Every structure is written in C-alpha cells, then in structure tokens.
Amino acid sequence: MKLHYYKETDSLYIDLSEKMSKESREISAGVVGDFDEAGNLVGLDIDHASTIAKLDHIEMDSLPMPKAAAA
C-alpha cells in the first residue's frame, strides 16, 4: 500500500494494489474508488484530505508483516 499526498489539490491517493484501475466511481462525497477489471477496489482518492484526515500523523497497528527471508 502506498500513500500519495498532492498539496496543490489537497488530495490523498491510497494505492491498495498494483493492479491497474479500469473504472472509477464516487463512493462518498469527495471520495472516489478505483476498481480493477474484476471489480476489486485498488485505490482511493480523497479530496480535501487535510480537512478529513490528520495527515501529519500516520500510525500502523497489527499489520501482517512478511517473514524475514532465511539466510
């Protein structure tokens, strides 16, 4: 997952997958979901992100982490 913030438009894009988007739909006011050809959500675009999210603080909790490669 990757987060991209665009200061000039105050938008936050969240890449959920490396799959290409085939369709975009507004799923809530100012929130657009990008979907792949199978209809799976692959990204989110959030307008006016600084008014919705606390962008100066990112916290991760209980994410599954890949096991370290064996030496």
CHARMM internal coordinates of N, CA and C (Angstrom, degrees):
IC EDIT
DIST 1 N 1 CA 1.4485
DIST 1 CA 1 C 1.5264
ANGL 1 N 1 CA 1 C 107.75
DIST 1 C 2 N 1.3343
ANGL 1 CA 1 C 2 N 114.86
DIHE 1 N 1 CA 1 C 2 N 139.85
DIST 2 N 2 CA 1.4581
ANGL 1 C 2 N 2 CA 120.81
DIHE 1 CA 1 C 2 N 2 CA 179.18
DIST 2 CA 2 C 1.5236
ANGL 2 N 2 CA 2 C 108.97
DIHE 1 C 2 N 2 CA 2 C -130.86
DIST 2 C 3 N 1.3250
ANGL 2 CA 2 C 3 N 115.41
DIHE 2 N 2 CA 2 C 3 N 142.44
DIST 3 N 3 CA 1.4607
ANGL 2 C 3 N 3 CA 122.05
DIHE 2 CA 2 C 3 N 3 CA 175.27
DIST 3 CA 3 C 1.5224
ANGL 3 N 3 CA 3 C 108.33
DIHE 2 C 3 N 3 CA 3 C -109.58
DIST 3 C 4 N 1.3229
ANGL 3 CA 3 C 4 N 116.53
DIHE 3 N 3 CA 3 C 4 N 133.73
DIST 4 N 4 CA 1.4602
ANGL 3 C 4 N 4 CA 122.18
DIHE 3 CA 3 C 4 N 4 CA 177.93
DIST 4 CA 4 C 1.5222
ANGL 4 N 4 CA 4 C 107.90
DIHE 3 C 4 N 4 CA 4 C -128.37
DIST 4 C 5 N 1.3279
ANGL 4 CA 4 C 5 N 117.16
DIHE 4 N 4 CA 4 C 5 N 119.93
DIST 5 N 5 CA 1.4619
ANGL 4 C 5 N 5 CA 120.54
DIHE 4 CA 4 C 5 N 5 CA 177.22
DIST 5 CA 5 C 1.5276
ANGL 5 N 5 CA 5 C 108.52
DIHE 4 C 5 N 5 CA 5 C -108.31
DIST 5 C 6 N 1.3229
ANGL 5 CA 5 C 6 N 116.49
DIHE 5 N 5 CA 5 C 6 N 132.42
DIST 6 N 6 CA 1.4565
ANGL 5 C 6 N 6 CA 123.23
DIHE 5 CA 5 C 6 N 6 CA 179.78
DIST 6 CA 6 C 1.5236
ANGL 6 N 6 CA 6 C 108.45
DIHE 5 C 6 N 6 CA 6 C -114.65
DIST 6 C 7 N 1.3374
ANGL 6 CA 6 C 7 N 115.19
DIHE 6 N 6 CA 6 C 7 N 101.01
DIST 7 N 7 CA 1.4597
ANGL 6 C 7 N 7 CA 121.84
DIHE 6 CA 6 C 7 N 7 CA -174.61
DIST 7 CA 7 C 1.5272
ANGL 7 N 7 CA 7 C 112.28
DIHE 6 C 7 N 7 CA 7 C -59.96
DIST 7 C 8 N 1.3294
ANGL 7 CA 7 C 8 N 116.90
DIHE 7 N 7 CA 7 C 8 N -40.25
DIST 8 N 8 CA 1.4685
ANGL 7 C 8 N 8 CA 120.23
DIHE 7 CA 7 C 8 N 8 CA -176.31
DIST 8 CA 8 C 1.5342
ANGL 8 N 8 CA 8 C 113.21
DIHE 7 C 8 N 8 CA 8 C -63.25
DIST 8 C 9 N 1.3239
ANGL 8 CA 8 C 9 N 117.39
DIHE 8 N 8 CA 8 C 9 N -25.29
DIST 9 N 9 CA 1.4708
ANGL 8 C 9 N 9 CA 120.80
DIHE 8 CA 8 C 9 N 9 CA 178.53
DIST 9 CA 9 C 1.5259
ANGL 9 N 9 CA 9 C 112.19
DIHE 8 C 9 N 9 CA 9 C -115.68
DIST 9 C 10 N 1.3327
ANGL 9 CA 9 C 10 N 116.80
DIHE 9 N 9 CA 9 C 10 N -0.51
DIST 10 N 10 CA 1.4659
ANGL 9 C 10 N 10 CA 123.07
DIHE 9 CA 9 C 10 N 10 CA -176.91
DIST 10 CA 10 C 1.5299
ANGL 10 N 10 CA 10 C 111.08
DIHE 9 C 10 N 10 CA 10 C 49.45
DIST 10 C 11 N 1.3376
ANGL 10 CA 10 C 11 N 114.48
DIHE 10 N 10 CA 10 C 11 N 48.33
DIST 11 N 11 CA 1.4575
ANGL 10 C 11 N 11 CA 119.00
DIHE 10 CA 10 C 11 N 11 CA 178.32
DIST 11 CA 11 C 1.5279
ANGL 11 N 11 CA 11 C 110.03
DIHE 10 C 11 N 11 CA 11 C -122.15
DIST 11 C 12 N 1.3037
ANGL 11 CA 11 C 12 N 114.54
DIHE 11 N 11 CA 11 C 12 N 148.74
DIST 12 N 12 CA 1.4618
ANGL 11 C 12 N 12 CA 122.17
DIHE 11 CA 11 C 12 N 12 CA 179.07
DIST 12 CA 12 C 1.5149
ANGL 12 N 12 CA 12 C 107.56
DIHE 11 C 12 N 12 CA 12 C -118.70
DIST 12 C 13 N 1.3280
ANGL 12 CA 12 C 13 N 116.15
DIHE 12 N 12 CA 12 C 13 N 125.02
DIST 13 N 13 CA 1.4611
ANGL 12 C 13 N 13 CA 120.53
DIHE 12 CA 12 C 13 N 13 CA 175.69
DIST 13 CA 13 C 1.5218
ANGL 13 N 13 CA 13 C 107.86
DIHE 12 C 13 N 13 CA 13 C -109.43
DIST 13 C 14 N 1.3135
ANGL 13 CA 13 C 14 N 115.83
DIHE 13 N 13 CA 13 C 14 N 130.43
DIST 14 N 14 CA 1.4606
ANGL 13 C 14 N 14 CA 121.71
DIHE 13 CA 13 C 14 N 14 CA 178.51
DIST 14 CA 14 C 1.5163
ANGL 14 N 14 CA 14 C 107.91
DIHE 13 C 14 N 14 CA 14 C -113.67
DIST 14 C 15 N 1.3335
ANGL 14 CA 14 C 15 N 116.05
DIHE 14 N 14 CA 14 C 15 N 110.50
DIST 15 N 15 CA 1.4696
ANGL 14 C 15 N 15 CA 122.06
DIHE 14 CA 14 C 15 N 15 CA 174.83
DIST 15 CA 15 C 1.5195
ANGL 15 N 15 CA 15 C 107.44
DIHE 14 C 15 N 15 CA 15 C -80.75
DIST 15 C 16 N 1.3079
ANGL 15 CA 15 C 16 N 117.14
DIHE 15 N 15 CA 15 C 16 N 117.18
DIST 16 N 16 CA 1.4596
ANGL 15 C 16 N 16 CA 121.35
DIHE 15 CA 15 C 16 N 16 CA 178.91
DIST 16 CA 16 C 1.5207
ANGL 16 N 16 CA 16 C 111.64
DIHE 15 C 16 N 16 CA 16 C -96.17
DIST 16 C 17 N 1.3095
ANGL 16 CA 16 C 17 N 116.89
DIHE 16 N 16 CA 16 C 17 N -17.72
DIST 17 N 17 CA 1.4543
ANGL 16 C 17 N 17 CA 122.09
DIHE 16 CA 16 C 17 N 17 CA -175.07
DIST 17 CA 17 C 1.5208
ANGL 17 N 17 CA 17 C 108.47
DIHE 16 C 17 N 17 CA 17 C -153.51
DIST 17 C 18 N 1.3195
ANGL 17 CA 17 C 18 N 116.88
DIHE 17 N 17 CA 17 C 18 N 160.25
DIST 18 N 18 CA 1.4581
ANGL 17 C 18 N 18 CA 120.58
DIHE 17 CA 17 C 18 N 18 CA 175.91
DIST 18 CA 18 C 1.5254
ANGL 18 N 18 CA 18 C 111.23
DIHE 17 C 18 N 18 CA 18 C -89.00
DIST 18 C 19 N 1.3423
ANGL 18 CA 18 C 19 N 117.34
DIHE 18 N 18 CA 18 C 19 N 0.36
DIST 19 N 19 CA 1.4590
ANGL 18 C 19 N 19 CA 121.19
DIHE 18 CA 18 C 19 N 19 CA 178.47
DIST 19 CA 19 C 1.5236
ANGL 19 N 19 CA 19 C 109.88
DIHE 18 C 19 N 19 CA 19 C -69.68
DIST 19 C 20 N 1.3226
ANGL 19 CA 19 C 20 N 115.62
DIHE 19 N 19 CA 19 C 20 N 150.36
DIST 20 N 20 CA 1.4521
ANGL 19 C 20 N 20 CA 122.02
DIHE 19 CA 19 C 20 N 20 CA -179.54
DIST 20 CA 20 C 1.5258
ANGL 20 N 20 CA 20 C 110.59
DIHE 19 C 20 N 20 CA 20 C -76.65
DIST 20 C 21 N 1.3134
ANGL 20 CA 20 C 21 N 115.11
DIHE 20 N 20 CA 20 C 21 N 143.45
DIST 21 N 21 CA 1.4567
ANGL 20 C 21 N 21 CA 121.40
DIHE 20 CA 20 C 21 N 21 CA 176.79
DIST 21 CA 21 C 1.5292
ANGL 21 N 21 CA 21 C 109.18
DIHE 20 C 21 N 21 CA 21 C -79.90
DIST 21 C 22 N 1.3152
ANGL 21 CA 21 C 22 N 116.35
DIHE 21 N 21 CA 21 C 22 N 134.53
DIST 22 N 22 CA 1.4668
ANGL 21 C 22 N 22 CA 121.80
DIHE 21 CA 21 C 22 N 22 CA 176.52
DIST 22 CA 22 C 1.5200
ANGL 22 N 22 CA 22 C 111.65
DIHE 21 C 22 N 22 CA 22 C -112.35
DIST 22 C 23 N 1.3390
ANGL 22 CA 22 C 23 N 116.95
DIHE 22 N 22 CA 22 C 23 N -18.36
DIST 23 N 23 CA 1.4634
ANGL 22 C 23 N 23 CA 120.97
DIHE 22 CA 22 C 23 N 23 CA -177.44
DIST 23 CA 23 C 1.5236
ANGL 23 N 23 CA 23 C 109.06
DIHE 22 C 23 N 23 CA 23 C -151.20
DIST 23 C 24 N 1.3113
ANGL 23 CA 23 C 24 N 116.29
DIHE 23 N 23 CA 23 C 24 N 143.37
DIST 24 N 24 CA 1.4628
ANGL 23 C 24 N 24 CA 122.16
DIHE 23 CA 23 C 24 N 24 CA 175.67
DIST 24 CA 24 C 1.5203
ANGL 24 N 24 CA 24 C 108.52
DIHE 23 C 24 N 24 CA 24 C -123.75
DIST 24 C 25 N 1.3402
ANGL 24 CA 24 C 25 N 115.27
DIHE 24 N 24 CA 24 C 25 N 139.44
DIST 25 N 25 CA 1.4649
ANGL 24 C 25 N 25 CA 120.45
DIHE 24 CA 24 C 25 N 25 CA 178.67
DIST 25 CA 25 C 1.5265
ANGL 25 N 25 CA 25 C 108.88
DIHE 24 C 25 N 25 CA 25 C -140.46
DIST 25 C 26 N 1.3288
ANGL 25 CA 25 C 26 N 116.17
DIHE 25 N 25 CA 25 C 26 N 138.14
DIST 26 N 26 CA 1.4552
ANGL 25 C 26 N 26 CA 119.97
DIHE 25 CA 25 C 26 N 26 CA 173.42
DIST 26 CA 26 C 1.5301
ANGL 26 N 26 CA 26 C 107.32
DIHE 25 C 26 N 26 CA 26 C -74.44
DIST 26 C 27 N 1.3329
ANGL 26 CA 26 C 27 N 116.08
DIHE 26 N 26 CA 26 C 27 N 119.32
DIST 27 N 27 CA 1.4606
ANGL 26 C 27 N 27 CA 120.33
DIHE 26 CA 26 C 27 N 27 CA -176.24
DIST 27 CA 27 C 1.5225
ANGL 27 N 27 CA 27 C 112.29
DIHE 26 C 27 N 27 CA 27 C -102.84
DIST 27 C 28 N 1.3180
ANGL 27 CA 27 C 28 N 115.81
DIHE 27 N 27 CA 27 C 28 N -12.14
DIST 28 N 28 CA 1.4555
ANGL 27 C 28 N 28 CA 123.60
DIHE 27 CA 27 C 28 N 28 CA 175.54
DIST 28 CA 28 C 1.5225
ANGL 28 N 28 CA 28 C 105.49
DIHE 27 C 28 N 28 CA 28 C -163.14
DIST 28 C 29 N 1.3132
ANGL 28 CA 28 C 29 N 117.68
DIHE 28 N 28 CA 28 C 29 N 162.35
DIST 29 N 29 CA 1.4702
ANGL 28 C 29 N 29 CA 119.70
DIHE 28 CA 28 C 29 N 29 CA -179.98
DIST 29 CA 29 C 1.5204
ANGL 29 N 29 CA 29 C 110.65
DIHE 28 C 29 N 29 CA 29 C -55.66
DIST 29 C 30 N 1.3411
ANGL 29 CA 29 C 30 N 116.40
DIHE 29 N 29 CA 29 C 30 N 117.29
DIST 30 N 30 CA 1.4562
ANGL 29 C 30 N 30 CA 121.26
DIHE 29 CA 29 C 30 N 30 CA 178.59
DIST 30 CA 30 C 1.5179
ANGL 30 N 30 CA 30 C 115.35
DIHE 29 C 30 N 30 CA 30 C 79.89
DIST 30 C 31 N 1.3252
ANGL 30 CA 30 C 31 N 117.84
DIHE 30 N 30 CA 30 C 31 N 6.90
DIST 31 N 31 CA 1.4667
ANGL 30 C 31 N 31 CA 121.31
DIHE 30 CA 30 C 31 N 31 CA 178.94
DIST 31 CA 31 C 1.5250
ANGL 31 N 31 CA 31 C 108.42
DIHE 30 C 31 N 31 CA 31 C -124.82
DIST 31 C 32 N 1.3318
ANGL 31 CA 31 C 32 N 114.71
DIHE 31 N 31 CA 31 C 32 N 119.23
DIST 32 N 32 CA 1.4617
ANGL 31 C 32 N 32 CA 120.63
DIHE 31 CA 31 C 32 N 32 CA -179.22
DIST 32 CA 32 C 1.5200
ANGL 32 N 32 CA 32 C 108.65
DIHE 31 C 32 N 32 CA 32 C -113.12
DIST 32 C 33 N 1.3216
ANGL 32 CA 32 C 33 N 115.69
DIHE 32 N 32 CA 32 C 33 N 129.66
DIST 33 N 33 CA 1.4583
ANGL 32 C 33 N 33 CA 121.36
DIHE 32 CA 32 C 33 N 33 CA 176.23
DIST 33 CA 33 C 1.5100
ANGL 33 N 33 CA 33 C 110.03
DIHE 32 C 33 N 33 CA 33 C -98.73
DIST 33 C 34 N 1.3114
ANGL 33 CA 33 C 34 N 116.88
DIHE 33 N 33 CA 33 C 34 N 136.21
DIST 34 N 34 CA 1.4605
ANGL 33 C 34 N 34 CA 122.61
DIHE 33 CA 33 C 34 N 34 CA 174.62
DIST 34 CA 34 C 1.5218
ANGL 34 N 34 CA 34 C 108.20
DIHE 33 C 34 N 34 CA 34 C -104.03
DIST 34 C 35 N 1.3407
ANGL 34 CA 34 C 35 N 115.66
DIHE 34 N 34 CA 34 C 35 N 135.22
DIST 35 N 35 CA 1.4541
ANGL 34 C 35 N 35 CA 122.04
DIHE 34 CA 34 C 35 N 35 CA -174.92
DIST 35 CA 35 C 1.5193
ANGL 35 N 35 CA 35 C 110.57
DIHE 34 C 35 N 35 CA 35 C -125.06
DIST 35 C 36 N 1.3380
ANGL 35 CA 35 C 36 N 116.78
DIHE 35 N 35 CA 35 C 36 N 145.16
DIST 36 N 36 CA 1.4566
ANGL 35 C 36 N 36 CA 120.87
DIHE 35 CA 35 C 36 N 36 CA 177.49
DIST 36 CA 36 C 1.5253
ANGL 36 N 36 CA 36 C 109.77
DIHE 35 C 36 N 36 CA 36 C -81.67
DIST 36 C 37 N 1.3249
ANGL 36 CA 36 C 37 N 116.44
DIHE 36 N 36 CA 36 C 37 N -177.58
DIST 37 N 37 CA 1.4670
ANGL 36 C 37 N 37 CA 120.44
DIHE 36 CA 36 C 37 N 37 CA -175.98
DIST 37 CA 37 C 1.5272
ANGL 37 N 37 CA 37 C 113.40
DIHE 36 C 37 N 37 CA 37 C -64.69
DIST 37 C 38 N 1.3436
ANGL 37 CA 37 C 38 N 117.43
DIHE 37 N 37 CA 37 C 38 N -20.64
DIST 38 N 38 CA 1.4633
ANGL 37 C 38 N 38 CA 121.28
DIHE 37 CA 37 C 38 N 38 CA 177.83
DIST 38 CA 38 C 1.5337
ANGL 38 N 38 CA 38 C 111.83
DIHE 37 C 38 N 38 CA 38 C -90.88
DIST 38 C 39 N 1.3310
ANGL 38 CA 38 C 39 N 117.06
DIHE 38 N 38 CA 38 C 39 N -0.61
DIST 39 N 39 CA 1.4555
ANGL 38 C 39 N 39 CA 120.66
DIHE 38 CA 38 C 39 N 39 CA 179.78
DIST 39 CA 39 C 1.5112
ANGL 39 N 39 CA 39 C 114.86
DIHE 38 C 39 N 39 CA 39 C 88.57
DIST 39 C 40 N 1.3374
ANGL 39 CA 39 C 40 N 117.14
DIHE 39 N 39 CA 39 C 40 N 9.44
DIST 40 N 40 CA 1.4634
ANGL 39 C 40 N 40 CA 121.64
DIHE 39 CA 39 C 40 N 40 CA 178.91
DIST 40 CA 40 C 1.5267
ANGL 40 N 40 CA 40 C 110.42
DIHE 39 C 40 N 40 CA 40 C -83.38
DIST 40 C 41 N 1.3179
ANGL 40 CA 40 C 41 N 116.91
DIHE 40 N 40 CA 40 C 41 N 140.47
DIST 41 N 41 CA 1.4589
ANGL 40 C 41 N 41 CA 122.43
DIHE 40 CA 40 C 41 N 41 CA 177.79
DIST 41 CA 41 C 1.5260
ANGL 41 N 41 CA 41 C 109.75
DIHE 40 C 41 N 41 CA 41 C -68.36
DIST 41 C 42 N 1.3431
ANGL 41 CA 41 C 42 N 116.55
DIHE 41 N 41 CA 41 C 42 N 125.03
DIST 42 N 42 CA 1.4636
ANGL 41 C 42 N 42 CA 120.60
DIHE 41 CA 41 C 42 N 42 CA -179.70
DIST 42 CA 42 C 1.5242
ANGL 42 N 42 CA 42 C 112.97
DIHE 41 C 42 N 42 CA 42 C -118.86
DIST 42 C 43 N 1.3345
ANGL 42 CA 42 C 43 N 117.52
DIHE 42 N 42 CA 42 C 43 N -10.84
DIST 43 N 43 CA 1.4523
ANGL 42 C 43 N 43 CA 119.66
DIHE 42 CA 42 C 43 N 43 CA 179.45
DIST 43 CA 43 C 1.5132
ANGL 43 N 43 CA 43 C 111.84
DIHE 42 C 43 N 43 CA 43 C -169.31
DIST 43 C 44 N 1.3347
ANGL 43 CA 43 C 44 N 114.59
DIHE 43 N 43 CA 43 C 44 N 159.90
DIST 44 N 44 CA 1.4649
ANGL 43 C 44 N 44 CA 122.25
DIHE 43 CA 43 C 44 N 44 CA 178.55
DIST 44 CA 44 C 1.5202
ANGL 44 N 44 CA 44 C 108.90
DIHE 43 C 44 N 44 CA 44 C -132.76
DIST 44 C 45 N 1.3080
ANGL 44 CA 44 C 45 N 116.21
DIHE 44 N 44 CA 44 C 45 N 134.71
DIST 45 N 45 CA 1.4577
ANGL 44 C 45 N 45 CA 122.30
DIHE 44 CA 44 C 45 N 45 CA 176.00
DIST 45 CA 45 C 1.5208
ANGL 45 N 45 CA 45 C 107.47
DIHE 44 C 45 N 45 CA 45 C -115.88
DIST 45 C 46 N 1.3419
ANGL 45 CA 45 C 46 N 116.77
DIHE 45 N 45 CA 45 C 46 N 121.86
DIST 46 N 46 CA 1.4589
ANGL 45 C 46 N 46 CA 122.17
DIHE 45 CA 45 C 46 N 46 CA -176.05
DIST 46 CA 46 C 1.5268
ANGL 46 N 46 CA 46 C 109.34
DIHE 45 C 46 N 46 CA 46 C -115.84
DIST 46 C 47 N 1.3360
ANGL 46 CA 46 C 47 N 116.11
DIHE 46 N 46 CA 46 C 47 N 114.61
DIST 47 N 47 CA 1.4634
ANGL 46 C 47 N 47 CA 121.45
DIHE 46 CA 46 C 47 N 47 CA 176.32
DIST 47 CA 47 C 1.5201
ANGL 47 N 47 CA 47 C 110.07
DIHE 46 C 47 N 47 CA 47 C -78.54
DIST 47 C 48 N 1.3420
ANGL 47 CA 47 C 48 N 116.33
DIHE 47 N 47 CA 47 C 48 N 152.33
DIST 48 N 48 CA 1.4704
ANGL 47 C 48 N 48 CA 122.76
DIHE 47 CA 47 C 48 N 48 CA 179.27
DIST 48 CA 48 C 1.5377
ANGL 48 N 48 CA 48 C 110.18
DIHE 47 C 48 N 48 CA 48 C 54.56
DIST 48 C 49 N 1.3161
ANGL 48 CA 48 C 49 N 115.49
DIHE 48 N 48 CA 48 C 49 N 42.66
DIST 49 N 49 CA 1.4670
ANGL 48 C 49 N 49 CA 122.24
DIHE 48 CA 48 C 49 N 49 CA -173.59
DIST 49 CA 49 C 1.5253
ANGL 49 N 49 CA 49 C 113.05
DIHE 48 C 49 N 49 CA 49 C -57.66
DIST 49 C 50 N 1.3165
ANGL 49 CA 49 C 50 N 117.63
DIHE 49 N 49 CA 49 C 50 N -37.03
DIST 50 N 50 CA 1.4675
ANGL 49 C 50 N 50 CA 118.91
DIHE 49 CA 49 C 50 N 50 CA -176.58
DIST 50 CA 50 C 1.5245
ANGL 50 N 50 CA 50 C 112.68
DIHE 49 C 50 N 50 CA 50 C -68.68
DIST 50 C 51 N 1.3173
ANGL 50 CA 50 C 51 N 117.25
DIHE 50 N 50 CA 50 C 51 N -18.50
DIST 51 N 51 CA 1.4633
ANGL 50 C 51 N 51 CA 119.97
DIHE 50 CA 50 C 51 N 51 CA 177.34
DIST 51 CA 51 C 1.5260
ANGL 51 N 51 CA 51 C 111.83
DIHE 50 C 51 N 51 CA 51 C -91.26
DIST 51 C 52 N 1.3239
ANGL 51 CA 51 C 52 N 116.22
DIHE 51 N 51 CA 51 C 52 N -13.24
DIST 52 N 52 CA 1.4638
ANGL 51 C 52 N 52 CA 121.32
DIHE 51 CA 51 C 52 N 52 CA -177.92
DIST 52 CA 52 C 1.5288
ANGL 52 N 52 CA 52 C 112.11
DIHE 51 C 52 N 52 CA 52 C -103.23
DIST 52 C 53 N 1.3271
ANGL 52 CA 52 C 53 N 116.13
DIHE 52 N 52 CA 52 C 53 N -41.23
DIST 53 N 53 CA 1.4633
ANGL 52 C 53 N 53 CA 121.21
DIHE 52 CA 52 C 53 N 53 CA -174.45
DIST 53 CA 53 C 1.5238
ANGL 53 N 53 CA 53 C 111.01
DIHE 52 C 53 N 53 CA 53 C -119.12
DIST 53 C 54 N 1.3037
ANGL 53 CA 53 C 54 N 115.70
DIHE 53 N 53 CA 53 C 54 N 151.91
DIST 54 N 54 CA 1.4663
ANGL 53 C 54 N 54 CA 121.72
DIHE 53 CA 53 C 54 N 54 CA 174.63
DIST 54 CA 54 C 1.5280
ANGL 54 N 54 CA 54 C 106.60
DIHE 53 C 54 N 54 CA 54 C -85.47
DIST 54 C 55 N 1.3139
ANGL 54 CA 54 C 55 N 116.19
DIHE 54 N 54 CA 54 C 55 N 92.68
DIST 55 N 55 CA 1.4609
ANGL 54 C 55 N 55 CA 122.13
DIHE 54 CA 54 C 55 N 55 CA -171.19
DIST 55 CA 55 C 1.5192
ANGL 55 N 55 CA 55 C 114.39
DIHE 54 C 55 N 55 CA 55 C -75.19
DIST 55 C 56 N 1.3210
ANGL 55 CA 55 C 56 N 117.68
DIHE 55 N 55 CA 55 C 56 N -14.86
DIST 56 N 56 CA 1.4600
ANGL 55 C 56 N 56 CA 119.51
DIHE 55 CA 55 C 56 N 56 CA -179.36
DIST 56 CA 56 C 1.5274
ANGL 56 N 56 CA 56 C 112.53
DIHE 55 C 56 N 56 CA 56 C -89.44
DIST 56 C 57 N 1.3220
ANGL 56 CA 56 C 57 N 116.16
DIHE 56 N 56 CA 56 C 57 N 7.22
DIST 57 N 57 CA 1.4653
ANGL 56 C 57 N 57 CA 119.88
DIHE 56 CA 56 C 57 N 57 CA -178.93
DIST 57 CA 57 C 1.5304
ANGL 57 N 57 CA 57 C 109.18
DIHE 56 C 57 N 57 CA 57 C -143.09
DIST 57 C 58 N 1.3194
ANGL 57 CA 57 C 58 N 116.40
DIHE 57 N 57 CA 57 C 58 N 116.96
DIST 58 N 58 CA 1.4636
ANGL 57 C 58 N 58 CA 121.52
DIHE 57 CA 57 C 58 N 58 CA 176.71
DIST 58 CA 58 C 1.5132
ANGL 58 N 58 CA 58 C 107.71
DIHE 57 C 58 N 58 CA 58 C -120.98
DIST 58 C 59 N 1.3012
ANGL 58 CA 58 C 59 N 115.97
DIHE 58 N 58 CA 58 C 59 N 129.04
DIST 59 N 59 CA 1.4587
ANGL 58 C 59 N 59 CA 121.37
DIHE 58 CA 58 C 59 N 59 CA -178.30
DIST 59 CA 59 C 1.5231
ANGL 59 N 59 CA 59 C 109.12
DIHE 58 C 59 N 59 CA 59 C -128.34
DIST 59 C 60 N 1.3088
ANGL 59 CA 59 C 60 N 116.76
DIHE 59 N 59 CA 59 C 60 N 137.02
DIST 60 N 60 CA 1.4564
ANGL 59 C 60 N 60 CA 122.02
DIHE 59 CA 59 C 60 N 60 CA 176.56
DIST 60 CA 60 C 1.5185
ANGL 60 N 60 CA 60 C 107.90
DIHE 59 C 60 N 60 CA 60 C -116.51
DIST 60 C 61 N 1.3106
ANGL 60 CA 60 C 61 N 116.05
DIHE 60 N 60 CA 60 C 61 N 137.73
DIST 61 N 61 CA 1.4508
ANGL 60 C 61 N 61 CA 120.31
DIHE 60 CA 60 C 61 N 61 CA -177.36
DIST 61 CA 61 C 1.5219
ANGL 61 N 61 CA 61 C 109.82
DIHE 60 C 61 N 61 CA 61 C -139.69
DIST 61 C 62 N 1.3004
ANGL 61 CA 61 C 62 N 116.28
DIHE 61 N 61 CA 61 C 62 N 125.46
DIST 62 N 62 CA 1.4628
ANGL 61 C 62 N 62 CA 123.03
DIHE 61 CA 61 C 62 N 62 CA 173.37
DIST 62 CA 62 C 1.5265
ANGL 62 N 62 CA 62 C 114.37
DIHE 61 C 62 N 62 CA 62 C 57.07
DIST 62 C 63 N 1.3293
ANGL 62 CA 62 C 63 N 116.92
DIHE 62 N 62 CA 62 C 63 N 38.84
DIST 63 N 63 CA 1.4528
ANGL 62 C 63 N 63 CA 119.47
DIHE 62 CA 62 C 63 N 63 CA 176.22
DIST 63 CA 63 C 1.5205
ANGL 63 N 63 CA 63 C 110.06
DIHE 62 C 63 N 63 CA 63 C -82.40
DIST 63 C 64 N 1.3262
ANGL 63 CA 63 C 64 N 117.14
DIHE 63 N 63 CA 63 C 64 N 140.68
DIST 64 N 64 CA 1.4640
ANGL 63 C 64 N 64 CA 118.32
DIHE 63 CA 63 C 64 N 64 CA 176.75
DIST 64 CA 64 C 1.5245
ANGL 64 N 64 CA 64 C 110.00
DIHE 63 C 64 N 64 CA 64 C -69.27
DIST 64 C 65 N 1.2779
ANGL 64 CA 64 C 65 N 116.93
DIHE 64 N 64 CA 64 C 65 N 127.72
DIST 65 N 65 CA 1.4625
ANGL 64 C 65 N 65 CA 121.11
DIHE 64 CA 64 C 65 N 65 CA -178.98
DIST 65 CA 65 C 1.5267
ANGL 65 N 65 CA 65 C 108.58
DIHE 64 C 65 N 65 CA 65 C -111.40
DIST 65 C 66 N 1.3407
ANGL 65 CA 65 C 66 N 116.88
DIHE 65 N 65 CA 65 C 66 N 140.17
DIST 66 N 66 CA 1.4675
ANGL 65 C 66 N 66 CA 119.04
DIHE 65 CA 65 C 66 N 66 CA 178.75
DIST 66 CA 66 C 1.5204
ANGL 66 N 66 CA 66 C 110.50
DIHE 65 C 66 N 66 CA 66 C -65.54
DIST 66 C 67 N 1.3130
ANGL 66 CA 66 C 67 N 115.24
DIHE 66 N 66 CA 66 C 67 N 146.28
DIST 67 N 67 CA 1.4578
ANGL 66 C 67 N 67 CA 120.02
DIHE 66 CA 66 C 67 N 67 CA 177.36
DIST 67 CA 67 C 1.5058
ANGL 67 N 67 CA 67 C 109.71
DIHE 66 C 67 N 67 CA 67 C -67.12
DIST 67 C 68 N 1.3327
ANGL 67 CA 67 C 68 N 117.17
DIHE 67 N 67 CA 67 C 68 N 144.16
DIST 68 N 68 CA 1.4539
ANGL 67 C 68 N 68 CA 121.87
DIHE 67 CA 67 C 68 N 68 CA 179.38
DIST 68 CA 68 C 1.5205
ANGL 68 N 68 CA 68 C 109.17
DIHE 67 C 68 N 68 CA 68 C -63.33
DIST 68 C 69 N 1.3109
ANGL 68 CA 68 C 69 N 115.67
DIHE 68 N 68 CA 68 C 69 N 143.00
DIST 69 N 69 CA 1.4654
ANGL 68 C 69 N 69 CA 120.63
DIHE 68 CA 68 C 69 N 69 CA 179.89
DIST 69 CA 69 C 1.5307
ANGL 69 N 69 CA 69 C 109.35
DIHE 68 C 69 N 69 CA 69 C -65.32
DIST 69 C 70 N 1.2939
ANGL 69 CA 69 C 70 N 116.18
DIHE 69 N 69 CA 69 C 70 N 140.86
DIST 70 N 70 CA 1.4771
ANGL 69 C 70 N 70 CA 121.07
DIHE 69 CA 69 C 70 N 70 CA 178.58
DIST 70 CA 70 C 1.5171
ANGL 70 N 70 CA 70 C 109.20
DIHE 69 C 70 N 70 CA 70 C -68.01
DIST 70 C 71 N 1.3004
ANGL 70 CA 70 C 71 N 115.85
DIHE 70 N 70 CA 70 C 71 N 140.56
DIST 71 N 71 CA 1.4761
ANGL 70 C 71 N 71 CA 120.44
DIHE 70 CA 70 C 71 N 71 CA -178.58
DIST 71 CA 71 C 1.4982
ANGL 71 N 71 CA 71 C 111.72
DIHE 70 C 71 N 71 CA 71 C -79.25
END
COOR INIT
IC SEED 1 N 1 CA 1 C
IC BUILD
